Amino acid sequence: MTGIKIDGKEIAQTVKDRVRKAVEELKSQGINPCLATILVGDNQASATYVKNKHKACEEVGIITKDFKFGSEISQLELNKKID
């Protein structure tokens, strides 16, 4: 049985190029794609995950917005901020 070599970096670049092109098309129509993230508390793993998502968005031209709240925020207060 012969294996198939998969180049993950090449595939990832192809996907990024496609997304970048789609984002440019949307922007030409007056639509600005945006990723908004909400972090509650100070979980470092979550902060790293969000940082990586923001970086990926930046690479393809997607706007990002980051909202951070302390762990003391109630669900009700958070819902009001989201609305």
PyMOL Python script that loads the backbone (N, CA, C, O; Angstrom):
from pymol import cmd

cmd.read_pdbstr("""\
ATOM      1  N   MET A   1       0.845  -1.176   0.000  1.00  0.00           N
ATOM      2  CA  MET A   1       0.000   0.000   0.000  1.00  0.00           C
ATOM      3  C   MET A   1       0.893   1.242   0.000  1.00  0.00           C
ATOM      4  O   MET A   1       1.823   1.353   0.799  1.00  0.00           O
ATOM      5  N   THR A   2       0.601   2.154  -0.891  1.00  0.00           N
ATOM      6  CA  THR A   2       1.391   3.368  -1.028  1.00  0.00           C
ATOM      7  C   THR A   2       0.722   4.515  -0.282  1.00  0.00           C
ATOM      8  O   THR A   2      -0.483   4.735  -0.405  1.00  0.00           O
ATOM      9  N   GLY A   3       1.509   5.229   0.480  1.00  0.00           N
ATOM     10  CA  GLY A   3       0.980   6.372   1.211  1.00  0.00           C
ATOM     11  C   GLY A   3       0.927   7.616   0.340  1.00  0.00           C
ATOM     12  O   GLY A   3       1.589   7.702  -0.694  1.00  0.00           O
ATOM     13  N   ILE A   4       0.140   8.558   0.775  1.00  0.00           N
ATOM     14  CA  ILE A   4       0.015   9.833   0.075  1.00  0.00           C
ATOM     15  C   ILE A   4       0.621  10.912   0.964  1.00  0.00           C
ATOM     16  O   ILE A   4       0.256  11.051   2.132  1.00  0.00           O
ATOM     17  N   LYS A   5       1.540  11.666   0.399  1.00  0.00           N
ATOM     18  CA  LYS A   5       2.160  12.753   1.154  1.00  0.00           C
ATOM     19  C   LYS A   5       1.219  13.959   1.146  1.00  0.00           C
ATOM     20  O   LYS A   5       0.774  14.415   0.093  1.00  0.00           O
ATOM     21  N   ILE A   6       0.936  14.451   2.322  1.00  0.00           N
ATOM     22  CA  ILE A   6       0.078  15.625   2.470  1.00  0.00           C
ATOM     23  C   ILE A   6       0.929  16.754   3.047  1.00  0.00           C
ATOM     24  O   ILE A   6       1.529  16.616   4.114  1.00  0.00           O
ATOM     25  N   ASP A   7       0.970  17.857   2.331  1.00  0.00           N
ATOM     26  CA  ASP A   7       1.734  19.019   2.781  1.00  0.00           C
ATOM     27  C   ASP A   7       0.781  19.981   3.483  1.00  0.00           C
ATOM     28  O   ASP A   7       0.101  20.781   2.840  1.00  0.00           O
ATOM     29  N   GLY A   8       0.743  19.893   4.798  1.00  0.00           N
ATOM     30  CA  GLY A   8      -0.177  20.711   5.584  1.00  0.00           C
ATOM     31  C   GLY A   8       0.033  22.202   5.405  1.00  0.00           C
ATOM     32  O   GLY A   8      -0.934  22.962   5.362  1.00  0.00           O
ATOM     33  N   LYS A   9       1.286  22.632   5.300  1.00  0.00           N
ATOM     34  CA  LYS A   9       1.570  24.061   5.131  1.00  0.00           C
ATOM     35  C   LYS A   9       1.037  24.567   3.795  1.00  0.00           C
ATOM     36  O   LYS A   9       0.502  25.672   3.708  1.00  0.00           O
ATOM     37  N   GLU A  10       1.188  23.753   2.762  1.00  0.00           N
ATOM     38  CA  GLU A  10       0.688  24.147   1.443  1.00  0.00           C
ATOM     39  C   GLU A  10      -0.840  24.223   1.444  1.00  0.00           C
ATOM     40  O   GLU A  10      -1.422  25.150   0.881  1.00  0.00           O
ATOM     41  N   ILE A  11      -1.474  23.254   2.071  1.00  0.00           N
ATOM     42  CA  ILE A  11      -2.938  23.254   2.149  1.00  0.00           C
ATOM     43  C   ILE A  11      -3.421  24.462   2.942  1.00  0.00           C
ATOM     44  O   ILE A  11      -4.371  25.134   2.540  1.00  0.00           O
ATOM     45  N   ALA A  12      -2.767  24.737   4.067  1.00  0.00           N
ATOM     46  CA  ALA A  12      -3.150  25.889   4.891  1.00  0.00           C
ATOM     47  C   ALA A  12      -3.012  27.187   4.106  1.00  0.00           C
ATOM     48  O   ALA A  12      -3.872  28.062   4.203  1.00  0.00           O
ATOM     49  N   GLN A  13      -1.942  27.320   3.332  1.00  0.00           N
ATOM     50  CA  GLN A  13      -1.744  28.536   2.539  1.00  0.00           C
ATOM     51  C   GLN A  13      -2.824  28.667   1.473  1.00  0.00           C
ATOM     52  O   GLN A  13      -3.305  29.768   1.206  1.00  0.00           O
ATOM     53  N   THR A  14      -3.205  27.549   0.863  1.00  0.00           N
ATOM     54  CA  THR A  14      -4.272  27.561  -0.144  1.00  0.00           C
ATOM     55  C   THR A  14      -5.585  28.031   0.476  1.00  0.00           C
ATOM     56  O   THR A  14      -6.308  28.834  -0.114  1.00  0.00           O
ATOM     57  N   VAL A  15      -5.882  27.528   1.664  1.00  0.00           N
ATOM     58  CA  VAL A  15      -7.115  27.934   2.356  1.00  0.00           C
ATOM     59  C   VAL A  15      -7.057  29.420   2.688  1.00  0.00           C
ATOM     60  O   VAL A  15      -8.032  30.139   2.468  1.00  0.00           O
ATOM     61  N   LYS A  16      -5.930  29.890   3.213  1.00  0.00           N
ATOM     62  CA  LYS A  16      -5.784  31.313   3.544  1.00  0.00           C
ATOM     63  C   LYS A  16      -5.967  32.188   2.310  1.00  0.00           C
ATOM     64  O   LYS A  16      -6.612  33.235   2.372  1.00  0.00           O
ATOM     65  N   ASP A  17      -5.400  31.756   1.195  1.00  0.00           N
ATOM     66  CA  ASP A  17      -5.532  32.528  -0.046  1.00  0.00           C
ATOM     67  C   ASP A  17      -6.994  32.618  -0.480  1.00  0.00           C
ATOM     68  O   ASP A  17      -7.458  33.673  -0.911  1.00  0.00           O
ATOM     69  N   ARG A  18      -7.706  31.514  -0.364  1.00  0.00           N
ATOM     70  CA  ARG A  18      -9.130  31.502  -0.735  1.00  0.00           C
ATOM     71  C   ARG A  18      -9.943  32.415   0.181  1.00  0.00           C
ATOM     72  O   ARG A  18     -10.804  33.166  -0.278  1.00  0.00           O
ATOM     73  N   VAL A  19      -9.658  32.339   1.477  1.00  0.00           N
ATOM     74  CA  VAL A  19     -10.386  33.183   2.435  1.00  0.00           C
ATOM     75  C   VAL A  19     -10.059  34.650   2.186  1.00  0.00           C
ATOM     76  O   VAL A  19     -10.955  35.494   2.203  1.00  0.00           O
ATOM     77  N   ARG A  20      -8.785  34.964   1.955  1.00  0.00           N
ATOM     78  CA  ARG A  20      -8.379  36.349   1.685  1.00  0.00           C
ATOM     79  C   ARG A  20      -9.125  36.894   0.465  1.00  0.00           C
ATOM     80  O   ARG A  20      -9.602  38.029   0.475  1.00  0.00           O
ATOM     81  N   LYS A  21      -9.219  36.084  -0.572  1.00  0.00           N
ATOM     82  CA  LYS A  21      -9.924  36.497  -1.784  1.00  0.00           C
ATOM     83  C   LYS A  21     -11.412  36.722  -1.498  1.00  0.00           C
ATOM     84  O   LYS A  21     -11.997  37.691  -1.982  1.00  0.00           O
ATOM     85  N   ALA A  22     -12.018  35.836  -0.719  1.00  0.00           N
ATOM     86  CA  ALA A  22     -13.434  35.987  -0.368  1.00  0.00           C
ATOM     87  C   ALA A  22     -13.656  37.245   0.463  1.00  0.00           C
ATOM     88  O   ALA A  22     -14.646  37.951   0.273  1.00  0.00           O
ATOM     89  N   VAL A  23     -12.733  37.527   1.386  1.00  0.00           N
ATOM     90  CA  VAL A  23     -12.828  38.728   2.221  1.00  0.00           C
ATOM     91  C   VAL A  23     -12.718  39.976   1.347  1.00  0.00           C
ATOM     92  O   VAL A  23     -13.472  40.931   1.534  1.00  0.00           O
ATOM     93  N   GLU A  24     -11.792  39.973   0.404  1.00  0.00           N
ATOM     94  CA  GLU A  24     -11.641  41.118  -0.501  1.00  0.00           C
ATOM     95  C   GLU A  24     -12.913  41.339  -1.318  1.00  0.00           C
ATOM     96  O   GLU A  24     -13.328  42.478  -1.531  1.00  0.00           O
ATOM     97  N   GLU A  25     -13.524  40.253  -1.771  1.00  0.00           N
ATOM     98  CA  GLU A  25     -14.771  40.356  -2.538  1.00  0.00           C
ATOM     99  C   GLU A  25     -15.885  40.957  -1.678  1.00  0.00           C
ATOM    100  O   GLU A  25     -16.625  41.831  -2.130  1.00  0.00           O
ATOM    101  N   LEU A  26     -15.996  40.486  -0.444  1.00  0.00           N
ATOM    102  CA  LEU A  26     -17.008  41.042   0.458  1.00  0.00           C
ATOM    103  C   LEU A  26     -16.760  42.526   0.712  1.00  0.00           C
ATOM    104  O   LEU A  26     -17.696  43.326   0.697  1.00  0.00           O
ATOM    105  N   LYS A  27     -15.516  42.889   0.941  1.00  0.00           N
ATOM    106  CA  LYS A  27     -15.182  44.296   1.193  1.00  0.00           C
ATOM    107  C   LYS A  27     -15.526  45.168  -0.007  1.00  0.00           C
ATOM    108  O   LYS A  27     -15.948  46.313   0.154  1.00  0.00           O
ATOM    109  N   SER A  28     -15.346  44.630  -1.210  1.00  0.00           N
ATOM    110  CA  SER A  28     -15.677  45.400  -2.415  1.00  0.00           C
ATOM    111  C   SER A  28     -17.180  45.643  -2.524  1.00  0.00           C
ATOM    112  O   SER A  28     -17.622  46.533  -3.250  1.00  0.00           O
ATOM    113  N   GLN A  29     -17.959  44.846  -1.799  1.00  0.00           N
ATOM    114  CA  GLN A  29     -19.415  44.999  -1.777  1.00  0.00           C
ATOM    115  C   GLN A  29     -19.878  45.788  -0.550  1.00  0.00           C
ATOM    116  O   GLN A  29     -21.076  45.893  -0.289  1.00  0.00           O
ATOM    117  N   GLY A  30     -18.927  46.336   0.194  1.00  0.00           N
ATOM    118  CA  GLY A  30     -19.263  47.131   1.370  1.00  0.00           C
ATOM    119  C   GLY A  30     -19.503  46.312   2.625  1.00  0.00           C
ATOM    120  O   GLY A  30     -20.023  46.831   3.613  1.00  0.00           O
ATOM    121  N   ILE A  31     -19.134  45.043   2.602  1.00  0.00           N
ATOM    122  CA  ILE A  31     -19.303  44.163   3.762  1.00  0.00           C
ATOM    123  C   ILE A  31     -17.928  43.928   4.374  1.00  0.00           C
ATOM    124  O   ILE A  31     -17.017  43.447   3.699  1.00  0.00           O
ATOM    125  N   ASN A  32     -17.779  44.266   5.647  1.00  0.00           N
ATOM    126  CA  ASN A  32     -16.500  44.097   6.332  1.00  0.00           C
ATOM    127  C   ASN A  32     -16.579  42.940   7.324  1.00  0.00           C
ATOM    128  O   ASN A  32     -17.113  43.107   8.421  1.00  0.00           O
ATOM    129  N   PRO A  33     -16.056  41.768   6.957  1.00  0.00           N
ATOM    130  CA  PRO A  33     -16.076  40.630   7.875  1.00  0.00           C
ATOM    131  C   PRO A  33     -15.359  40.970   9.177  1.00  0.00           C
ATOM    132  O   PRO A  33     -14.338  41.657   9.179  1.00  0.00           O
ATOM    133  N   CYS A  34     -15.909  40.481  10.274  1.00  0.00           N
ATOM    134  CA  CYS A  34     -15.369  40.806  11.593  1.00  0.00           C
ATOM    135  C   CYS A  34     -15.537  39.613  12.528  1.00  0.00           C
ATOM    136  O   CYS A  34     -16.570  38.942  12.510  1.00  0.00           O
ATOM    137  N   LEU A  35     -14.532  39.357  13.331  1.00  0.00           N
ATOM    138  CA  LEU A  35     -14.611  38.353  14.382  1.00  0.00           C
ATOM    139  C   LEU A  35     -14.558  39.082  15.714  1.00  0.00           C
ATOM    140  O   LEU A  35     -13.586  39.779  16.007  1.00  0.00           O
ATOM    141  N   ALA A  36     -15.594  38.925  16.516  1.00  0.00           N
ATOM    142  CA  ALA A  36     -15.605  39.501  17.861  1.00  0.00           C
ATOM    143  C   ALA A  36     -15.413  38.364  18.856  1.00  0.00           C
ATOM    144  O   ALA A  36     -16.097  37.344  18.786  1.00  0.00           O
ATOM    145  N   THR A  37     -14.481  38.548  19.776  1.00  0.00           N
ATOM    146  CA  THR A  37     -14.240  37.534  20.796  1.00  0.00           C
ATOM    147  C   THR A  37     -14.533  38.116  22.171  1.00  0.00           C
ATOM    148  O   THR A  37     -14.347  39.308  22.414  1.00  0.00           O
ATOM    149  N   ILE A  38     -14.990  37.259  23.050  1.00  0.00           N
ATOM    150  CA  ILE A  38     -15.304  37.651  24.424  1.00  0.00           C
ATOM    151  C   ILE A  38     -14.543  36.722  25.358  1.00  0.00           C
ATOM    152  O   ILE A  38     -14.692  35.502  25.292  1.00  0.00           O
ATOM    153  N   LEU A  39     -13.737  37.300  26.216  1.00  0.00           N
ATOM    154  CA  LEU A  39     -13.016  36.535  27.227  1.00  0.00           C
ATOM    155  C   LEU A  39     -13.491  36.962  28.603  1.00  0.00           C
ATOM    156  O   LEU A  39     -13.554  38.151  28.916  1.00  0.00           O
ATOM    157  N   VAL A  40     -13.820  35.979  29.412  1.00  0.00           N
ATOM    158  CA  VAL A  40     -14.220  36.247  30.789  1.00  0.00           C
ATOM    159  C   VAL A  40     -13.203  35.566  31.694  1.00  0.00           C
ATOM    160  O   VAL A  40     -12.953  34.367  31.570  1.00  0.00           O
ATOM    161  N   GLY A  41     -12.628  36.330  32.591  1.00  0.00           N
ATOM    162  CA  GLY A  41     -11.624  35.777  33.489  1.00  0.00           C
ATOM    163  C   GLY A  41     -10.233  35.885  32.891  1.00  0.00           C
ATOM    164  O   GLY A  41     -10.000  36.644  31.951  1.00  0.00           O
ATOM    165  N   ASP A  42      -9.308  35.108  33.455  1.00  0.00           N
ATOM    166  CA  ASP A  42      -7.908  35.220  33.030  1.00  0.00           C
ATOM    167  C   ASP A  42      -7.294  33.864  32.681  1.00  0.00           C
ATOM    168  O   ASP A  42      -6.144  33.592  33.026  1.00  0.00           O
ATOM    169  N   ASN A  43      -8.056  33.025  32.002  1.00  0.00           N
ATOM    170  CA  ASN A  43      -7.553  31.723  31.589  1.00  0.00           C
ATOM    171  C   ASN A  43      -6.535  31.915  30.467  1.00  0.00           C
ATOM    172  O   ASN A  43      -6.882  32.363  29.374  1.00  0.00           O
ATOM    173  N   GLN A  44      -5.285  31.575  30.741  1.00  0.00           N
ATOM    174  CA  GLN A  44      -4.206  31.819  29.782  1.00  0.00           C
ATOM    175  C   GLN A  44      -4.379  31.010  28.504  1.00  0.00           C
ATOM    176  O   GLN A  44      -4.064  31.500  27.419  1.00  0.00           O
ATOM    177  N   ALA A  45      -4.873  29.786  28.611  1.00  0.00           N
ATOM    178  CA  ALA A  45      -5.076  28.960  27.416  1.00  0.00           C
ATOM    179  C   ALA A  45      -6.116  29.598  26.499  1.00  0.00           C
ATOM    180  O   ALA A  45      -5.947  29.615  25.280  1.00  0.00           O
ATOM    181  N   SER A  46      -7.182  30.118  27.079  1.00  0.00           N
ATOM    182  CA  SER A  46      -8.212  30.788  26.282  1.00  0.00           C
ATOM    183  C   SER A  46      -7.661  32.052  25.637  1.00  0.00           C
ATOM    184  O   SER A  46      -7.955  32.344  24.478  1.00  0.00           O
ATOM    185  N   ALA A  47      -6.866  32.795  26.386  1.00  0.00           N
ATOM    186  CA  ALA A  47      -6.273  34.026  25.850  1.00  0.00           C
ATOM    187  C   ALA A  47      -5.348  33.715  24.674  1.00  0.00           C
ATOM    188  O   ALA A  47      -5.332  34.450  23.687  1.00  0.00           O
ATOM    189  N   THR A  48      -4.591  32.647  24.773  1.00  0.00           N
ATOM    190  CA  THR A  48      -3.702  32.242  23.682  1.00  0.00           C
ATOM    191  C   THR A  48      -4.504  31.821  22.463  1.00  0.00           C
ATOM    192  O   THR A  48      -4.157  32.172  21.336  1.00  0.00           O
ATOM    193  N   TYR A  49      -5.570  31.075  22.685  1.00  0.00           N
ATOM    194  CA  TYR A  49      -6.440  30.644  21.586  1.00  0.00           C
ATOM    195  C   TYR A  49      -7.002  31.862  20.848  1.00  0.00           C
ATOM    196  O   TYR A  49      -6.968  31.923  19.619  1.00  0.00           O
ATOM    197  N   VAL A  50      -7.517  32.823  21.605  1.00  0.00           N
ATOM    198  CA  VAL A  50      -8.099  34.031  21.009  1.00  0.00           C
ATOM    199  C   VAL A  50      -7.027  34.822  20.262  1.00  0.00           C
ATOM    200  O   VAL A  50      -7.274  35.324  19.165  1.00  0.00           O
ATOM    201  N   LYS A  51      -5.851  34.933  20.850  1.00  0.00           N
ATOM    202  CA  LYS A  51      -4.747  35.648  20.197  1.00  0.00           C
ATOM    203  C   LYS A  51      -4.434  35.016  18.837  1.00  0.00           C
ATOM    204  O   LYS A  51      -4.215  35.725  17.855  1.00  0.00           O
ATOM    205  N   ASN A  52      -4.413  33.700  18.786  1.00  0.00           N
ATOM    206  CA  ASN A  52      -4.130  33.005  17.528  1.00  0.00           C
ATOM    207  C   ASN A  52      -5.240  33.218  16.504  1.00  0.00           C
ATOM    208  O   ASN A  52      -4.961  33.341  15.312  1.00  0.00           O
ATOM    209  N   LYS A  53      -6.483  33.262  16.946  1.00  0.00           N
ATOM    210  CA  LYS A  53      -7.605  33.519  16.030  1.00  0.00           C
ATOM    211  C   LYS A  53      -7.511  34.937  15.463  1.00  0.00           C
ATOM    212  O   LYS A  53      -7.747  35.152  14.274  1.00  0.00           O
ATOM    213  N   HIS A  54      -7.168  35.892  16.313  1.00  0.00           N
ATOM    214  CA  HIS A  54      -7.017  37.279  15.856  1.00  0.00           C
ATOM    215  C   HIS A  54      -5.875  37.386  14.841  1.00  0.00           C
ATOM    216  O   HIS A  54      -5.989  38.100  13.845  1.00  0.00           O
ATOM    217  N   LYS A  55      -4.791  36.683  15.095  1.00  0.00           N
ATOM    218  CA  LYS A  55      -3.654  36.700  14.172  1.00  0.00           C
ATOM    219  C   LYS A  55      -4.060  36.112  12.821  1.00  0.00           C
ATOM    220  O   LYS A  55      -3.724  36.668  11.776  1.00  0.00           O
ATOM    221  N   ALA A  56      -4.777  34.997  12.839  1.00  0.00           N
ATOM    222  CA  ALA A  56      -5.225  34.363  11.592  1.00  0.00           C
ATOM    223  C   ALA A  56      -6.155  35.293  10.819  1.00  0.00           C
ATOM    224  O   ALA A  56      -6.072  35.379   9.594  1.00  0.00           O
ATOM    225  N   CYS A  57      -7.035  35.985  11.529  1.00  0.00           N
ATOM    226  CA  CYS A  57      -7.943  36.932  10.878  1.00  0.00           C
ATOM    227  C   CYS A  57      -7.163  38.072  10.237  1.00  0.00           C
ATOM    228  O   CYS A  57      -7.443  38.470   9.106  1.00  0.00           O
ATOM    229  N   GLU A  58      -6.194  38.588  10.963  1.00  0.00           N
ATOM    230  CA  GLU A  58      -5.377  39.694  10.452  1.00  0.00           C
ATOM    231  C   GLU A  58      -4.682  39.295   9.149  1.00  0.00           C
ATOM    232  O   GLU A  58      -4.556  40.108   8.234  1.00  0.00           O
ATOM    233  N   GLU A  59      -4.237  38.050   9.070  1.00  0.00           N
ATOM    234  CA  GLU A  59      -3.522  37.569   7.883  1.00  0.00           C
ATOM    235  C   GLU A  59      -4.391  37.548   6.631  1.00  0.00           C
ATOM    236  O   GLU A  59      -3.874  37.618   5.516  1.00  0.00           O
ATOM    237  N   VAL A  60      -5.707  37.453   6.808  1.00  0.00           N
ATOM    238  CA  VAL A  60      -6.605  37.381   5.644  1.00  0.00           C
ATOM    239  C   VAL A  60      -7.481  38.620   5.500  1.00  0.00           C
ATOM    240  O   VAL A  60      -8.359  38.663   4.638  1.00  0.00           O
ATOM    241  N   GLY A  61      -7.248  39.632   6.343  1.00  0.00           N
ATOM    242  CA  GLY A  61      -7.961  40.895   6.205  1.00  0.00           C
ATOM    243  C   GLY A  61      -9.273  41.000   6.951  1.00  0.00           C
ATOM    244  O   GLY A  61     -10.082  41.881   6.660  1.00  0.00           O
ATOM    245  N   ILE A  62      -9.496  40.118   7.906  1.00  0.00           N
ATOM    246  CA  ILE A  62     -10.723  40.171   8.704  1.00  0.00           C
ATOM    247  C   ILE A  62     -10.478  41.052   9.928  1.00  0.00           C
ATOM    248  O   ILE A  62      -9.477  40.896  10.628  1.00  0.00           O
ATOM    249  N   ILE A  63     -11.396  41.972  10.173  1.00  0.00           N
ATOM    250  CA  ILE A  63     -11.332  42.858  11.337  1.00  0.00           C
ATOM    251  C   ILE A  63     -11.597  42.028  12.593  1.00  0.00           C
ATOM    252  O   ILE A  63     -12.392  41.089  12.559  1.00  0.00           O
ATOM    253  N   THR A  64     -10.942  42.368  13.691  1.00  0.00           N
ATOM    254  CA  THR A  64     -11.210  41.681  14.956  1.00  0.00           C
ATOM    255  C   THR A  64     -11.535  42.697  16.043  1.00  0.00           C
ATOM    256  O   THR A  64     -11.041  43.824  16.046  1.00  0.00           O
ATOM    257  N   LYS A  65     -12.366  42.264  16.946  1.00  0.00           N
ATOM    258  CA  LYS A  65     -12.695  43.056  18.131  1.00  0.00           C
ATOM    259  C   LYS A  65     -12.585  42.126  19.328  1.00  0.00           C
ATOM    260  O   LYS A  65     -13.072  40.996  19.293  1.00  0.00           O
ATOM    261  N   ASP A  66     -11.951  42.600  20.374  1.00  0.00           N
ATOM    262  CA  ASP A  66     -11.691  41.785  21.553  1.00  0.00           C
ATOM    263  C   ASP A  66     -12.345  42.437  22.766  1.00  0.00           C
ATOM    264  O   ASP A  66     -12.087  43.602  23.072  1.00  0.00           O
ATOM    265  N   PHE A  67     -13.182  41.687  23.442  1.00  0.00           N
ATOM    266  CA  PHE A  67     -13.852  42.178  24.642  1.00  0.00           C
ATOM    267  C   PHE A  67     -13.426  41.306  25.812  1.00  0.00           C
ATOM    268  O   PHE A  67     -13.583  40.086  25.773  1.00  0.00           O
ATOM    269  N   LYS A  68     -12.886  41.935  26.858  1.00  0.00           N
ATOM    270  CA  LYS A  68     -12.408  41.201  28.029  1.00  0.00           C
ATOM    271  C   LYS A  68     -13.156  41.679  29.266  1.00  0.00           C
ATOM    272  O   LYS A  68     -13.377  42.874  29.461  1.00  0.00           O
ATOM    273  N   PHE A  69     -13.535  40.717  30.089  1.00  0.00           N
ATOM    274  CA  PHE A  69     -14.251  41.017  31.322  1.00  0.00           C
ATOM    275  C   PHE A  69     -13.641  40.201  32.454  1.00  0.00           C
ATOM    276  O   PHE A  69     -13.139  39.097  32.246  1.00  0.00           O
ATOM    277  N   GLY A  70     -13.695  40.763  33.645  1.00  0.00           N
ATOM    278  CA  GLY A  70     -13.213  40.049  34.816  1.00  0.00           C
ATOM    279  C   GLY A  70     -14.139  38.897  35.170  1.00  0.00           C
ATOM    280  O   GLY A  70     -15.295  38.862  34.750  1.00  0.00           O
ATOM    281  N   SER A  71     -13.627  37.971  35.932  1.00  0.00           N
ATOM    282  CA  SER A  71     -14.404  36.788  36.296  1.00  0.00           C
ATOM    283  C   SER A  71     -15.589  37.119  37.199  1.00  0.00           C
ATOM    284  O   SER A  71     -16.470  36.284  37.402  1.00  0.00           O
ATOM    285  N   GLU A  72     -15.611  38.329  37.738  1.00  0.00           N
ATOM    286  CA  GLU A  72     -16.710  38.711  38.633  1.00  0.00           C
ATOM    287  C   GLU A  72     -17.977  39.123  37.879  1.00  0.00           C
ATOM    288  O   GLU A  72     -19.022  39.308  38.504  1.00  0.00           O
ATOM    289  N   ILE A  73     -17.910  39.271  36.558  1.00  0.00           N
ATOM    290  CA  ILE A  73     -19.086  39.700  35.795  1.00  0.00           C
ATOM    291  C   ILE A  73     -20.167  38.620  35.853  1.00  0.00           C
ATOM    292  O   ILE A  73     -19.877  37.431  35.720  1.00  0.00           O
ATOM    293  N   SER A  74     -21.395  39.040  36.050  1.00  0.00           N
ATOM    294  CA  SER A  74     -22.504  38.075  36.102  1.00  0.00           C
ATOM    295  C   SER A  74     -22.966  37.743  34.686  1.00  0.00           C
ATOM    296  O   SER A  74     -22.678  38.474  33.738  1.00  0.00           O
ATOM    297  N   GLN A  75     -23.678  36.645  34.560  1.00  0.00           N
ATOM    298  CA  GLN A  75     -24.211  36.254  33.258  1.00  0.00           C
ATOM    299  C   GLN A  75     -25.142  37.336  32.724  1.00  0.00           C
ATOM    300  O   GLN A  75     -25.129  37.637  31.530  1.00  0.00           O
ATOM    301  N   LEU A  76     -25.942  37.917  33.601  1.00  0.00           N
ATOM    302  CA  LEU A  76     -26.876  38.969  33.195  1.00  0.00           C
ATOM    303  C   LEU A  76     -26.122  40.187  32.654  1.00  0.00           C
ATOM    304  O   LEU A  76     -26.472  40.726  31.604  1.00  0.00           O
ATOM    305  N   GLU A  77     -25.088  40.613  33.377  1.00  0.00           N
ATOM    306  CA  GLU A  77     -24.286  41.754  32.915  1.00  0.00           C
ATOM    307  C   GLU A  77     -23.621  41.449  31.572  1.00  0.00           C
ATOM    308  O   GLU A  77     -23.580  42.299  30.683  1.00  0.00           O
ATOM    309  N   LEU A  78     -23.110  40.243  31.438  1.00  0.00           N
ATOM    310  CA  LEU A  78     -22.452  39.846  30.193  1.00  0.00           C
ATOM    311  C   LEU A  78     -23.445  39.851  29.034  1.00  0.00           C
ATOM    312  O   LEU A  78     -23.130  40.323  27.941  1.00  0.00           O
ATOM    313  N   ASN A  79     -24.632  39.328  29.274  1.00  0.00           N
ATOM    314  CA  ASN A  79     -25.667  39.330  28.232  1.00  0.00           C
ATOM    315  C   ASN A  79     -25.997  40.751  27.791  1.00  0.00           C
ATOM    316  O   ASN A  79     -26.197  41.005  26.603  1.00  0.00           O
ATOM    317  N   LYS A  80     -26.053  41.675  28.743  1.00  0.00           N
ATOM    318  CA  LYS A  80     -26.340  43.074  28.401  1.00  0.00           C
ATOM    319  C   LYS A  80     -25.225  43.665  27.540  1.00  0.00           C
ATOM    320  O   LYS A  80     -25.494  44.427  26.612  1.00  0.00           O
ATOM    321  N   LYS A  81     -23.987  43.320  27.842  1.00  0.00           N
ATOM    322  CA  LYS A  81     -22.851  43.823  27.063  1.00  0.00           C
ATOM    323  C   LYS A  81     -22.901  43.286  25.634  1.00  0.00           C
ATOM    324  O   LYS A  81     -22.568  43.992  24.682  1.00  0.00           O
ATOM    325  N   ILE A  82     -23.320  42.034  25.498  1.00  0.00           N
ATOM    326  CA  ILE A  82     -23.372  41.400  24.181  1.00  0.00           C
ATOM    327  C   ILE A  82     -24.477  41.999  23.336  1.00  0.00           C
ATOM    328  O   ILE A  82     -24.300  42.223  22.139  1.00  0.00           O
ATOM    329  N   ASP A  83     -25.609  42.259  23.952  1.00  0.00           N
ATOM    330  CA  ASP A  83     -26.734  42.843  23.211  1.00  0.00           C
ATOM    331  C   ASP A  83     -26.379  44.241  22.799  1.00  0.00           C
ATOM    332  O   ASP A  83     -27.185  44.920  22.162  1.00  0.00           O
TER     333      ASP A  83
END
""", "prot")
cmd.dss("prot")
cmd.show_as("cartoon", "prot")
cmd.util.cbc("prot")
cmd.orient("prot")
